[in-house]
Structures are given as C-alpha cells and as structure tokens.
Amino acid sequence: MDIINMLPGREKDCLIAEKVMGYSIYHYDKDHPDNCYYMLMDNEFNPVNAIYPSNQKKTEAEAWEDCPNFSTDIAAAFEVVEKIRKDLNGWIGLQLLSDVPGTPPGTWLACFGGGRQNTAFATTAPDAICKAALNLWRTGMMPKIKPYDKLLPYHLLGEAELTIDGIPWDASNMSFQDMTTTYGYEIGTAEKVVLVSSEVGTWRYYRQAMKWQKEG
C-alpha cells in the first residue's frame, strides 16, 4: 500500500481511523435480520456517530460513512494529533514551508516527535498530519493494544472464557453486552465470576458491589 502517494479522501480517512485512531465496526446480529445493524465505534467503543438511530447501518460500508474526514478537515486531523500525543507522550511540528528555498509553494510539513520516518509533506495541513501519522503506524511506533480500564456494552471480547463458580463458559466472539445478557442470571447468583478475554483482558465480577474490576 503506497500511503505516501495516497490522495486525501475516504480511503485515507478510513485507514487513519482503523490503524491510528483504533476505530472498528460493531456488528449486532443477535436479533431478527431487520433489527441487526453495523455501527462505527471509536477506540473507547463509543459510537462515532452519537445520533440514534442514524448510527445504525445496514452494511459495514455504510457504517464507515460515519468516519470523520481526517485527511481534509483540520478539526478532524487535530483529533489524530491529540490521539498520538496521548499515546506516545510526544509533540508535533506543523509548518507551512512557504519561505524555504526549493520548496513548492503551499507545502506543509508535519512531524511527530522528530525523525525522518515520522515526517511527511503535503499541500494541506490535514493531509500532512495524516501522512505523518500513517508513517508512525507503518514503522510500528503506534501502540498495538489500548488498555481498558472499564467495560462498555460494545466491547468485543474476541477469544473469551467466562468462569462461573469454577465452571467455564464460552464467551468468544461476543460483545460484553451479549455476554451479560446470555449469562446474566448465572453471573448475578454466583460467588466467583472471572472473564478472561483476548481483547479486554481479565476481569472479576463482585456481586455485592455489582461491578466488574480488572485483574492484574
């Protein structure tokens, strides 16, 4: 994939969303087909489009239409800047190179934390930011897994096992909401409940407090 020469637009926006911002598609398929939907979620598993029911789409492609215009809208591009600043505890340089000899007029430079591999040039500031961010992803400098400090209904569990009073139950490929709906009675009446998930880690349910707490 030639990310350096990729033009600003929806393909680049969606690539930034998935690889840098941590967006993903939630597919609700536990009901009648007419009630099933796709929804674009941010890295906290909150809906990117908070307006219900317009955020529930019939296809995955339609769900991606809610992706912000990172490569063309400066406000959206600065969401990328803020995400990288938090993840890497770094800084960004953004400069219009109008006074640099030999540089084409209207050239923007964006650089995350220094280093040639983190630098990019473009004719607009949003595109320069997105190119630099994709360079970070391409060189493996972006964090791979975001640690979760709370469980939300839309969290996807991946490979998961729910142990209820020593008895293992399969919770793989469920959302947290699906799991608590399916095993709600067993969870609510058990002495010890532990969830081990490839996506969200290990959690224990405390019945008296009626809350999940992360272990380890």
C-alpha positions as CSV (number, residue, x, y, z in Angstrom):
1,M,0.0,0.0,0.0
2,D,1.5,3.3,-1.1
3,I,0.4,5.5,1.7
4,I,2.8,8.3,0.7
5,N,1.1,8.9,-2.6
6,M,-2.4,8.1,-1.4
7,L,-4.7,11.1,-2.1
8,P,-6.8,12.7,0.6
9,G,-10.2,11.2,0.7
10,R,-12.3,8.4,2.2
11,E,-9.8,5.6,1.7
12,K,-7.2,7.5,3.6
13,D,-9.7,8.7,6.3
14,C,-10.8,5.1,6.9
15,L,-7.2,3.9,7.1
16,I,-6.4,6.6,9.7
17,A,-9.5,5.6,11.6
18,E,-8.6,1.9,11.7
19,K,-4.8,1.9,12.1
20,V,-4.2,5.1,14.0
21,M,-7.4,6.0,15.8
22,G,-8.4,2.5,16.7
23,Y,-11.9,2.6,15.2
24,S,-13.7,-0.6,14.5
25,I,-17.1,-1.9,13.3
26,Y,-19.5,-3.4,15.7
27,H,-22.0,-5.8,14.2
28,Y,-25.2,-6.6,16.1
29,D,-26.6,-9.8,14.7
30,K,-28.4,-11.4,17.6
31,D,-31.9,-10.4,16.6
32,H,-34.3,-10.6,13.6
33,P,-32.4,-9.5,10.4
34,D,-34.5,-6.3,10.2
35,N,-33.2,-5.3,13.6
36,C,-29.5,-6.1,13.0
37,Y,-27.0,-3.3,12.2
38,Y,-23.4,-2.2,11.8
39,M,-22.0,0.7,13.8
40,L,-18.7,2.5,13.7
41,M,-17.0,2.6,17.1
42,D,-14.1,4.7,18.4
43,N,-11.2,3.3,20.4
44,E,-13.3,3.6,23.6
45,F,-16.0,1.6,21.9
46,N,-18.4,4.5,21.9
47,P,-20.4,5.2,18.7
48,V,-18.5,7.7,16.4
49,N,-21.9,9.0,15.4
50,A,-23.8,9.5,18.7
51,I,-27.2,10.2,17.0
52,Y,-29.6,7.3,17.3
53,P,-30.8,5.6,15.1
54,S,-28.9,7.2,12.2
55,N,-25.7,5.5,13.6
56,Q,-27.1,2.0,12.9
57,K,-26.3,1.0,9.3
58,K,-27.4,-2.0,7.2
59,T,-24.0,-2.7,5.8
60,E,-20.4,-2.3,7.0
61,A,-19.6,0.0,4.1
62,E,-22.5,2.3,5.2
63,A,-21.1,2.3,8.8
64,W,-17.7,3.6,7.6
65,E,-19.6,6.6,6.1
66,D,-19.6,8.0,9.7
67,C,-15.8,8.2,9.6
68,P,-14.5,11.8,10.1
69,N,-12.8,13.5,7.2
70,F,-9.3,13.2,8.8
71,S,-7.4,14.0,5.6
72,T,-9.3,17.1,4.5
73,D,-10.8,18.6,7.7
74,I,-8.3,20.3,10.0
75,A,-10.5,19.9,13.1
76,A,-10.7,16.1,12.5
77,A,-6.9,16.0,11.7
78,F,-6.2,17.5,15.1
79,E,-8.1,14.6,16.7
80,V,-5.3,12.5,15.2
81,V,-2.7,14.8,16.7
82,E,-4.3,14.6,20.1
83,K,-4.5,10.7,19.9
84,I,-0.8,10.4,19.0
85,R,0.2,13.0,21.6
86,K,-1.5,10.9,24.3
87,D,-0.3,7.5,23.1
88,L,3.3,8.5,22.6
89,N,3.6,11.4,25.0
90,G,5.2,13.3,22.2
91,W,4.9,16.5,20.2
92,I,4.1,17.5,16.7
93,G,5.7,20.1,14.4
94,L,3.4,21.6,11.8
95,Q,4.8,24.2,9.4
96,L,3.9,25.9,6.2
97,L,7.1,25.9,4.2
98,S,6.4,29.0,2.1
99,D,9.8,30.6,2.9
100,V,12.0,27.6,2.4
101,P,14.1,27.8,-0.8
102,G,13.4,25.0,-3.3
103,T,10.1,24.0,-1.7
104,P,6.9,24.2,-3.8
105,P,4.5,27.0,-2.7
106,G,1.8,25.8,-0.3
107,T,3.8,22.8,1.1
108,W,3.0,21.7,4.6
109,L,5.4,19.7,6.9
110,A,4.1,17.6,9.7
111,C,6.4,15.7,12.1
112,F,5.6,13.6,15.2
113,G,8.5,13.7,17.7
114,G,11.4,14.1,15.2
115,G,12.9,11.6,12.8
116,R,12.7,11.3,9.1
117,Q,10.3,8.3,9.3
118,N,7.8,10.4,11.3
119,T,7.8,13.3,8.9
120,A,5.6,14.0,5.9
121,F,4.9,16.7,3.3
122,A,1.6,17.6,1.7
123,T,-0.2,20.5,0.1
124,T,-2.6,20.8,3.0
125,A,-2.1,20.6,6.8
126,P,-4.7,17.8,7.4
127,D,-3.1,15.6,4.7
128,A,0.4,16.2,6.1
129,I,-0.8,15.2,9.5
130,C,-2.4,12.1,8.2
131,K,0.7,11.1,6.2
132,A,3.0,11.6,9.2
133,A,0.5,9.5,11.4
134,L,0.5,6.7,8.8
135,N,4.3,6.7,8.8
136,L,4.2,6.1,12.5
137,W,1.8,3.2,12.0
138,R,3.9,1.8,9.1
139,T,7.1,1.8,11.1
140,G,5.4,0.1,14.1
141,M,5.6,3.0,16.5
142,M,1.9,3.2,17.3
143,P,0.7,1.2,20.4
144,K,-0.8,-2.1,19.4
145,I,-3.3,-2.6,22.2
146,K,-5.1,0.0,24.2
147,P,-5.5,-0.9,27.9
148,Y,-9.2,-0.9,29.0
149,D,-10.0,0.5,32.5
150,K,-13.7,-0.1,32.2
151,L,-16.0,-2.5,30.3
152,L,-18.6,-1.0,28.0
153,P,-21.5,-2.7,26.3
154,Y,-20.0,-2.6,22.8
155,H,-16.6,-4.0,23.8
156,L,-15.8,-7.1,21.7
157,L,-14.3,-9.9,23.7
158,G,-12.6,-11.9,20.9
159,E,-11.5,-15.3,22.3
160,A,-13.0,-15.3,25.7
161,E,-13.9,-17.7,28.6
162,L,-16.2,-16.8,31.4
163,T,-15.7,-18.9,34.6
164,I,-18.6,-19.0,36.9
165,D,-18.0,-20.8,40.3
166,G,-15.3,-22.9,38.6
167,I,-17.4,-23.8,35.6
168,P,-16.0,-22.5,32.2
169,W,-18.4,-21.0,29.7
170,D,-17.5,-19.9,26.2
171,A,-17.9,-16.2,25.6
172,S,-15.9,-16.0,22.4
173,N,-16.9,-13.5,19.7
174,M,-19.5,-11.9,21.9
175,S,-19.7,-8.3,22.9
176,F,-19.7,-7.5,26.6
177,Q,-23.4,-6.8,26.3
178,D,-24.1,-10.1,24.6
179,M,-22.2,-12.0,27.3
180,T,-24.0,-10.3,30.2
181,T,-27.4,-10.9,28.5
182,T,-26.7,-14.5,27.8
183,Y,-25.2,-15.4,31.2
184,G,-26.9,-12.7,33.3
185,Y,-28.6,-15.0,35.8
186,E,-25.6,-17.1,36.3
187,I,-23.3,-14.1,36.9
188,G,-25.8,-12.5,39.3
189,T,-26.1,-15.6,41.5
190,A,-22.5,-16.8,41.5
191,E,-19.9,-16.5,44.3
192,K,-17.0,-16.0,41.9
193,V,-17.1,-14.9,38.2
194,V,-13.9,-14.3,36.1
195,L,-13.8,-13.2,32.5
196,V,-10.6,-13.8,30.5
197,S,-10.7,-12.1,27.1
198,S,-8.0,-11.7,24.4
199,E,-9.3,-8.2,23.7
200,V,-10.1,-6.6,27.1
201,G,-8.0,-8.7,29.5
202,T,-9.0,-10.4,32.7
203,W,-11.9,-9.1,34.9
204,R,-13.7,-10.3,38.0
205,Y,-17.3,-9.6,38.9
206,Y,-18.0,-8.6,42.5
207,R,-21.6,-9.4,43.3
208,Q,-22.0,-7.2,46.4
209,A,-20.7,-4.1,44.7
210,M,-22.4,-5.2,41.4
211,K,-19.3,-4.1,39.4
212,W,-16.6,-5.6,37.2
213,Q,-13.0,-4.9,38.3
214,K,-9.9,-5.5,36.2
215,E,-7.4,-8.1,37.5
216,G,-3.7,-7.8,37.1
